[in-house]
Amino acid sequence: MSARSNGVSVFVRTRPSVNFAQDLIEYLPDQKTINIHMKKDTRNVVNNQQSDWAFKMDGVLHNVSQSHVYDMTAKNVVLRALDGYNGTVMCYGQTGAGKTYTMTGATENYKQRGIIPRALQQIFRETEERSEQAFTVWISFLEIYNETLFDLLSTLPDADSRDSQMTIVDDGNGVRVKGLSIHLTNNEEEALNLLFEGETNRIIASHALNKNSSRSHCILTVYIESRSRTLSNAKYVTSKLNLVDLAGSERLGKTGSEGQVLREAMYINKSLSFLEQAIIALADHRRDHIPFRQSKLTYALKDSLGGNCNTVLVANIYEEAAQIEETLSTLRFATRMKCVQTEPAVNEHIDPVLQVKKLEMEIRQLKNELAIHDSLANRSLVSYDAMSDTQIADINFQVHRYLEGTTDEIEIVNIRQIQEVFAQFKVVLHQQEQEIEAKIRQKYTLIDRSDSAAIAAAVKAGHPVDMVGEVDGQGFGIGVAPSAAKHGGSSIISAKKAKMKKGKEMISPGRKDGLVSPGDGKEVEMGSLSKMYQLVSSTKDLESKEHDVHSIESHRSESACKDDHSRPNSPPPKSEAFEDFKSERGSEINRILKENKSILLEKRKKVKELMDIINYTKEEIDSTKQALLAKKQDRQLQGEYVNEEGETVIDEEEFDLIMKLKELKACYRSNYDELRNTKAEDQYCQRLVEQCRSRLLTEFESWYNESYLIPEEVQNALRDRGSIRPGMMPLNRVLALEEDEQERFERLHQELLSSSPGSISFYNAHMRTQQRKHYFRAMSQAQPQRKTARVIIPQVKNKPPSILLSS
């Protein structure tokens, strides 16, 4: 289930400043467009540099609250993540522009919390409201510091990645970080604890533009799994929500960084440059390769950048004139990001355990329905399990009797027996072929066809060598038979042909519309078997064999003439044809339909009788209750009699009424249960009648189209292409069938190469070489060389955040 392709949503958030550069930055009233006006350098005489730019985004967040920022940027992404779509919200911009404030917010004030705390709150509130689904939430927190991966939650007691080396892997189901700890969260509080724990472990430093500058990229990932509370539903959805706080780009001339901070700034600018290169490649649809693996950051965000994800970018900028160049660079990056296309889709999965249980339940229900059907059809108990050796041996015996002519039918009760009957026919055919080959080997001497000396010796002895056929350039030759041996090959073939003819006469009455009988298939097998040998025989044997071939061909032509029926010039009305169909081709289905209708009428009659009995019993129960109530009232008026044990003494008439009421209730319950079972059988019979009626009409339409509407040449062409009957296809499509381009190409190709068959092998080899060449080229582009990163141990940790205050 996939959604349409859409672009990355881009918003611009400005950092408020008292020194707003109103001459350089202009916000249009549509709250989506920013105009930048740069002053030209007047020191040069000629200056053709661009000085004015207009950037249109999805929204400009100028002097707005944290709540408004969240509603505009992340709220819909979080809601869609709960529905099974992956989501990403990331902040990009110059150092000190407010990225961490936008993502995490101020921890001193509840109203100033950022996107991440609000997203976690919305997730757990939505999970509580959606009571029909069961949600499971996990959280991980990754830090990329100087091209090295760190787990910000590794300090927790239950973390298992403190000593493991983390790597980014792409296993086909998306990018994941191997070795990163993932923590189960049950409520909003536990999730916020993980967030604050990770924020405590982040690397920060101080420079001229930012007192608490983040020195690393951080990705907080929320894994969501949603399952239906219905146990029979095996489908569930998963999603991944990435909340990314990127480190800010720095100009060393403005930040004044030195030492370790300088080195960190170099790694940050390098990774952001690689990120921009990946964005440029994604925006260019002509590019085949995207350099995701140039850095850890781009590789970790591979799914978020142009993948199966709803991505939102928040570009943070300054409003001051001193930072106008960095602001312009950030807006250019945001414009490129807006050109990136993503393809979000629901991540739907199937639980194999629940699916197996569901299928097992369906199998049990189907077996119960089959048992009901067998009981309604007055059939004995039929087993639908795998066949035993005894049953297979019994079917083998029936097949032999059928081929010998001692029986005219084989008992079939289920589909497994049909499959086993065909398997036994194959076994018998294989045995007969082996017997024929053994008899031929007894009467003739087999020589290798490639042995020219043996063939020359046979010709020298005065025995001609008759070429019958070749198989792949290899085969056997049948040598000289002894002079005393009597030739019996023709008698064997004649006996075999007579046996096949008998089988054909037994089977062909049930076949119509030109279907091939099993006898023809056996004759083809005999012909293919004869082509396997090279015979050394006399002229008399050749004449007898020729006579047998002519007799087989004449027999085929006669059977074809019998099966062919004359088609009228105009098709008859469907009403008349339907009556003919019910009496001939569809007689069996029509008979079953009538039987099911009669059973259905009996069930409905029985339902009516039971309803009358139940209504009468209900009236008797009501009248008995009234009489018993009147009797009780009379007893209370006259005074009740109590025995020594304190029990009320009633007369015989009241006792009879109580016993009668008990019997009536028991009769009512039994009749009601029987009515409910009978209604279930009535509904089942109704479904059978509808199925039989639908099957009868479908078979009639197919038969009518094949008999009167579809030309014979079209039917023959369709039978050659597949196993679907021509009458089952829509008539307008069958009559409009034409040769497509691929078929036309193959036909012309075969015609051109028919004069030189050797060129076919050359063509196939050439095609395989081209396919292999394209494959290796694609594989070489899909596997670029990986880069190894140096391990740098962080030394500076962030201060622990204070508790969020609600106001």
Buried (B, 14 or more C-beta within 10 A) or exposed (E): EEBEEEBBBBBBBBBEEEEBBEEBBBBEEEEBBBBBEBEEEEEEEEEEEEEEBEBBBBBBBBEBEBEEBBEBBBBBBBBBBBEBBBBBBBBBBBBBBBBBBBBBBBBEBBEBBBBBBBBBBBBBEBBEEBEEBEBBBBBBBBBBBBBBBBBBBBEBEEBEBEEBEBBBEEEEEBBBBEBBBBBEBEEBEBBBBBBBBBBBBBBBBEBBBBEEBBBBBBBBBBBBBBBBEEEEBBEBBBBBBBBBBBBBBBBBEBBEBEEBBBBBBBBBBBBBEBBBBBBBBBBEEEEEEBBBBBBBBBBBBBBBBBBBBBBBBBBBBBBBBEBBEBBBBBBBBBBBBBBBEBEBBBBEEEBEEBEEBBEEEEEEEEEEEEBBBBEBEEEEEEEBEEBEEEBBEBBBEBBEEBBEEEBEEBEEEBEBBEEBBEEBBEEBBEEBBEEBEEEBEEBBBEBBBEEEEBBEBBEEEEBEBBEBEEEEEEBBBBBBBEEEEEBEBBEBBBEBBEBBBBBBEBEBEEEEBBEEBBBBEBBEBBEEEBEBBBBBBEEEBEEBBEEBEEEBEEBEEEBEEEBEEEEEEEEEEEEEBBEBBBEEBBEEBBEBBEBBBEBBEBBBEBBEEBBEBBEBBBEBBEEBEEBBEEBBEEBEEEEEEEEEEEEEEBEEEBEEBEEBBEEBEEBBEEBBEBBEEBBEBBEBBBEBBEEBBEBBEEBBBBBBBBBBBBEEEBBEEBBEEEEEBBBBBEBEEBEEEEEEEEEEEEEEEEEEBEEEEEEEEEEEEEEEEEEEEEEEEEEEEEEEEEEEBEEBEBEEEBEEBEEBEEE
